[in-house]
Amino acid sequence: MRKERVHEILSDVFDLADRVKEVDEEYRLYYNLDHERYEVRKRGEICITWYEDLSAALITKLRETHVRRRNELLAEIEKGEERAQREQEHLARERIGTMTENYLSKGRVTL
């Protein structure tokens, strides 16, 4: 098996090599020559791949996906699921109300 040709970027024009360490001190920025992409790695494992030109967007993406945000992301997902469930229940009640009104308006039941 051939070893990948990966080069660690120690400095760059935008200081992104240092800025990735602000998100996680174990992050390191690399360029993978075989796949022509940037990679942020932690302990040798790829955390994120980046095909675009280096920019602050990489740091934004790292912050959005970092494990420290796990609880926040899970809470966002749970809120979205709760909202969707409430919406489904609301629609079901509206349908039941409409069906009841239609049934009663046809004179089948007198109150």
C-alpha positions, 0 to 999 in steps of 0.5 A: 500500500502506497503512503499518501503524500501529505504536507503539513502547512506551518504558515500561510498568508491568512495565518489559517495554520495557526487559526485552526489551532484556536478551534482545537489546539490539536488541529493541524492543517495539511495539503494532500498532494494525491487528492489535491485538497486541504485537510485538517487533522487531529492526531493524524485522523482527518477531521475535515477535507477542504477543496476550496481555496483557503479562506476564513470559511474553513475556520467557520466550518471548523467551529460549526462542526467542532465536538464542543458544539455537540450539545448545542447541535443536538439541542437544535435538532431536538427543537426542530423535531419538536416543532415538526411534531407540534405542526403535525399535531396541529394539522391533524386537529385541523383535519378532524375539525374540518371533517366534524364540521362537514359531517355536522353541516350535512344534518346527520346529527342534531344537537 
